[in-house]
Amino acid sequence: MDSDLEGMSHEQLVAEIIKLRQGIRSHRDSSGHELCWHHPALWALLPERTDPQPVVPEWPQFMRGCIRYRQSLDEQLPNALRTVNPYDK
């Protein structure tokens, strides 16, 4: 799966690492409503060209998952800043 790395020069490998780190940082630095979105740009950093289509839960199950995710943020990050900014996209 990662055989593409074997033929890369040191410089190409460093460039690949930098690209991947930038993608991870971009995802890591997501905040607010951005946390809830589908992130195909992150997956596009992988060399395999697939277009995986997610299985999307029906609304009631989806909303329960959103609530559980938000609760997990309270548990894991109890001192994180909070915002009342509305979703505006």
BATISE-485487 format. One record per residue: residue in three letters; x, y negated, z of N, C-alpha, C in turn. Coordinates in steps of 0.001 Angstrom, whole numbers, plus 524288, in hexadecimal, padded with zeros to 5 digits. Atoms other than C-alpha are relative to their C-alpha. Example, Ala and Ser with C-alpha at 12.3 -4.5 7.8 and 13.67 -1.06 7.14 Angstrom:
2
<rec 'ALA',<8037A,804A6,80000>,<8300C,81194,81E78>,<80384,7FB50,80000>>
<rec 'SER',<7FCCC,804A6,7FFC4>,<83566,80424,81BE4>,<7FCFE,7FBBE,802DA>>
END
This chain:
89
<rec 'MET',<8032E,804AC,80000>,<80000,80000,80000>,<8035D,7FB0F,80000>>
<rec 'ASP',<7FC95,8048F,7FFC5>,<80B28,7F69E,802DA>,<804F0,800B1,7FCC7>>
<rec 'SER',<7FB6B,7FEF6,80336>,<81462,7FB92,7F86D>,<801DC,7FB20,7FD0F>>
<rec 'ASP',<7FE6B,804D9,80297>,<8146A,7EE01,7F259>,<8046E,7FD47,802EE>>
<rec 'LEU',<7FBE8,80275,7FCDA>,<81D67,7E9CF,7FD77>,<80567,8022D,7FEBD>>
<rec 'GLU',<7FAFE,7FD64,800E4>,<827EF,7F37D,7F9A8>,<80343,7FD6C,7FBBD>>
<rec 'GLY',<7FD1B,8025E,80448>,<82B96,7EC37,7ED48>,<80115,7FA32,800C0>>
<rec 'MET',<7FF4C,8059A,7FF28>,<82BE1,7DEAE,7F35A>,<8056E,7FEBC,8020D>>
<rec 'SER',<7FAFD,801EF,7FE09>,<83840,7D718,7F5A1>,<7FF2F,7FDC1,80579>>
<rec 'HIS',<80049,8026C,7FACF>,<83B6D,7D154,802E0>,<7FCD8,7FAF1,7FFBE>>
<rec 'GLU',<802BA,804F7,8008D>,<83688,7C41C,7FE26>,<7FA26,800D0,7FF12>>
<rec 'GLN',<80582,7FEDE,80102>,<829D7,7C9F2,7F90F>,<7FD48,801F1,804F9>>
<rec 'LEU',<8023B,7FE15,7FB19>,<827AA,7D104,805F1>,<7FF18,7FB85,803D5>>
<rec 'VAL',<800AA,80483,7FC92>,<829CE,7C47C,80D93>,<7FB53,7FCBC,7FE38>>
<rec 'ALA',<8046C,802FD,8020F>,<8202F,7BD60,804A4>,<7FAD3,802B9,80149>>
<rec 'GLU',<804B8,7FD00,7FEBE>,<81646,7C843,806C2>,<7FEA5,7FF7A,805C7>>
<rec 'ILE',<800E7,80090,7FA5E>,<817E2,7C778,8157F>,<7FDD2,7FA97,80136>>
<rec 'ILE',<801DE,80558,7FF1D>,<81609,7B8BF,8153B>,<7FA55,7FF74,7FE39>>
<rec 'LYS',<8055F,80037,80202>,<809BD,7BA26,80CDF>,<7FC3D,802B4,803BD>>
<rec 'LEU',<8035F,7FD19,7FC6C>,<80419,7C461,8160E>,<7FF60,7FD29,8052D>>
<rec 'ARG',<80055,802EF,7FB19>,<80763,7BC6B,82226>,<7FC72,7FB43,7FF6B>>
<rec 'GLN',<8036B,80485,800DD>,<800AD,7B089,81C44>,<7FA43,801B4,8000B>>
<rec 'GLY',<80556,7FE03,8000F>,<7F47F,7B8B1,819CA>,<7FE1B,80178,80569>>
<rec 'ILE',<80170,7FE82,7FAAD>,<7F488,7BE28,82793>,<7FF2A,7FB23,80354>>
<rec 'ARG',<8009B,804D6,7FCF6>,<7F68A,7B0A3,82D6C>,<7FAF5,7FD28,7FE8D>>
<rec 'SER',<804D1,8028C,801B0>,<7EB74,7AB13,82550>,<7FB4B,8029D,80282>>
<rec 'HIS',<80446,7FD25,7FD86>,<7E273,7B5B1,82A52>,<8000B,7FF26,805E5>>
<rec 'ARG',<7FF7E,800BF,7FA57>,<7E794,7B464,83840>,<7FE0B,7FAA3,801A2>>
<rec 'ASP',<80153,8055A,7FE99>,<7E55A,7A5C0,83820>,<7FA61,7FE8B,7FEB7>>
<rec 'SER',<80589,800F8,800D7>,<7D72A,7A71C,83429>,<7FD87,7FEA7,8053D>>
<rec 'SER',<80277,801BA,7FB2A>,<7CE7C,7A092,83E10>,<7FA5C,7FE93,7FEDE>>
<rec 'GLY',<80572,80195,800A7>,<7C073,79CED,84056>,<7FD03,803D1,7FC9E>>
<rec 'HIS',<80348,7FCB6,80354>,<7B71F,7A1FB,83613>,<80327,80331,7FC1D>>
<rec 'GLU',<7FCB4,7FD06,803A0>,<7C272,7A6A6,82D8B>,<800ED,80592,801ED>>
<rec 'LEU',<7FF07,7FACF,7FDD2>,<7C3C2,7B24B,836BA>,<7FC32,8041A,7FDF2>>
<rec 'CYS',<80429,7FC59,80186>,<7B762,7B863,83148>,<80013,8018E,7FA4B>>
<rec 'TRP',<80053,7FF4D,805A0>,<7BAD4,7B8B9,822E6>,<802F7,804B2,7FDF9>>
<rec 'HIS',<7FD86,7FC0C,8033D>,<7BE89,7C328,8192D>,<80533,7FDAD,7FE2E>>
<rec 'HIS',<7FAD4,80231,80125>,<7CD3B,7C18B,81673>,<802C7,802D4,7FB81>>
<rec 'PRO',<7FD79,7FD4A,8045F>,<7D06C,7C6DF,808E0>,<80562,7FDD3,7FEB4>>
<rec 'ALA',<7FACD,80232,8011E>,<7DC18,7BD95,807A4>,<80434,802D3,80329>>
<rec 'LEU',<7FC46,7FD16,7FCCB>,<7E2C0,7C4DC,812BB>,<8010A,80558,7FD96>>
<rec 'TRP',<7FF5C,7FACF,80247>,<7E05D,7D212,80C6C>,<802A0,7FFB8,7FAAD>>
<rec 'ALA',<7FD94,8009A,80521>,<7E4E8,7CCCB,7FF4D>,<805EF,7FFCB,80056>>
<rec 'LEU',<7FA57,7FFFA,7FF54>,<7F2A3,7CC15,804FB>,<8024D,80574,7FF44>>
<rec 'LEU',<7FE2D,7FAA4,800DD>,<7F37A,7DAD2,8039D>,<800DA,800EE,7FA2C>>
<rec 'PRO',<7FEE0,7FF23,8058B>,<7F927,7DFF4,7F6DD>,<7FBC0,80309,7FD18>>
<rec 'GLU',<803F6,7FCF7,802BE>,<7EE22,7E960,7F3E3>,<7FB6D,7FC7E,7FE92>>
<rec 'ARG',<80426,80352,80206>,<7E3CD,7E2E9,7EBA1>,<7FAE1,802F0,80033>>
<rec 'THR',<80531,7FDBA,7FF79>,<7D6D5,7E77C,7F09F>,<7FC44,7FB9A,80159>>
<rec 'ASP',<803FB,803CD,7FE97>,<7CA48,7E041,7F2CD>,<7FC2A,802B9,8039E>>
<rec 'PRO',<80378,7FD25,7FC7C>,<7C4BB,7E6E5,7FEC6>,<7FB2D,7FCC9,80154>>
<rec 'GLN',<804DF,8028A,7FEA3>,<7B6AF,7E37C,800F4>,<7FE6E,801CC,80575>>
<rec 'PRO',<8015C,7FE6D,7FAB7>,<7B32A,7E32F,80F4A>,<7FA76,80229,80048>>
<rec 'VAL',<80543,7FE41,7FEBD>,<7A78F,7EA76,8149D>,<7FDDA,7FBE1,803BA>>
<rec 'VAL',<80226,80453,7FCFE>,<79F0E,7DF7F,819D6>,<7FB72,801F0,8034D>>
<rec 'PRO',<80454,7FE5A,7FCA3>,<79691,7E264,825B0>,<7FB0D,7FCCF,7FEE4>>
<rec 'GLU',<804F0,802E4,80043>,<7884D,7DEA3,8255D>,<80029,7FBB7,80427>>
<rec 'TRP',<7FFCC,80498,7FCA2>,<78540,7D1D6,82C4F>,<7FFEE,80130,805D9>>
<rec 'PRO',<80005,7FF2E,7FA4D>,<781A3,7D711,839D7>,<8052B,8024C,801FF>>
<rec 'GLN',<7FB12,7FDA1,7FE64>,<78DD4,7DF9C,83A9C>,<80482,7FC1E,7FF5C>>
<rec 'PHE',<7FBF5,803E6,800EE>,<79629,7D4C1,834E3>,<8001A,7FBFD,8046F>>
<rec 'MET',<80043,803FA,7FBE4>,<79177,7CAD0,83EDB>,<801BD,80243,80545>>
<rec 'ARG',<7FE0C,7FD90,7FB29>,<793DE,7D467,84A0D>,<805ED,8003B,7FFF1>>
<rec 'GLY',<7FA51,7FFE3,80072>,<7A1B8,7D5F0,844F7>,<80263,7FA9B,800CF>>
<rec 'CYS',<7FE11,8055C,7FF42>,<7A386,7C726,84460>,<7FFE0,7FE88,805C5>>
<rec 'ILE',<80073,80134,7FA66>,<79EB7,7C5D6,85249>,<80422,802F5,8030D>>
<rec 'ARG',<7FC08,7FCEF,7FD42>,<7A7A8,7D0C3,856D0>,<80577,7FDCE,7FF05>>
<rec 'TYR',<7FAEC,80258,80136>,<7B33B,7CA8C,84FDD>,<800C7,7FB11,8033D>>
<rec 'ARG',<7FF98,804D7,7FCFB>,<7B06C,7BD7E,85666>,<800B8,80134,805CC>>
<rec 'GLN',<7FF48,7FE63,7FA8E>,<7AF2E,7C445,8639D>,<80593,801D9,800EF>>
<rec 'SER',<7FAA2,7FE1D,7FF64>,<7BC53,7CAC3,8615E>,<803D4,7FB77,80054>>
<rec 'LEU',<7FCAC,8049D,7FF8F>,<7C24A,7BD47,85F72>,<7FFC3,7FDC1,8057F>>
<rec 'ASP',<8006A,801C5,7FA8A>,<7BD03,7B94F,86CC1>,<8033A,80371,8039E>>
<rec 'GLU',<7FD17,7FC58,7FCAE>,<7C31E,7C57C,872A8>,<805E5,7FF86,7FF1D>>
<rec 'GLN',<7FA70,7FFF7,80145>,<7D031,7C4B0,86B9E>,<80282,7FA9D,80050>>
<rec 'LEU',<7FDF3,80558,7FFFF>,<7D1A6,7B5E5,86B26>,<7FC84,7FC74,80355>>
<rec 'PRO',<803AA,802FB,7FCC4>,<7CA08,7B093,876B9>,<8015D,7FA39,8007E>>
<rec 'ASN',<7FE66,80572,7FF6C>,<7D1DC,7A3E5,876E7>,<800A8,7FD29,7FACD>>
<rec 'ALA',<7FF88,80285,80522>,<7D164,7A0FD,8684D>,<7FC6C,7FB39,7FFC1>>
<rec 'LEU',<80345,80497,800C7>,<7CC3A,793C3,8645B>,<7FADE,80199,7FD6F>>
<rec 'ARG',<80521,7FF07,8024E>,<7BDE5,7939E,860B5>,<7FE71,7FB46,7FCC7>>
<rec 'THR',<801D7,80437,80356>,<7B734,78B95,85650>,<7FA1A,8006D,7FF50>>
<rec 'VAL',<8058B,80003,80150>,<7A951,787AC,85361>,<7FF46,7FE2F,7FA55>>
<rec 'ASN',<8005B,80192,8057C>,<7AC7F,78421,8454C>,<7FC8E,803C2,7FD05>>
<rec 'PRO',<8036D,7FC91,8030D>,<7A1ED,78948,83C46>,<802D6,80226,7FB45>>
<rec 'TYR',<7FE20,7FDFC,804FD>,<7A497,79194,83084>,<7FE3E,7FC38,7FBD2>>
<rec 'ASP',<8016C,80423,803AC>,<7A508,787CF,82564>,<801BF,800FA,7FA6D>>
<rec 'LYS',<7FE41,7FEFD,8055E>,<7A93A,78E92,818D5>,<7FB80,80110,7FC79>>
END
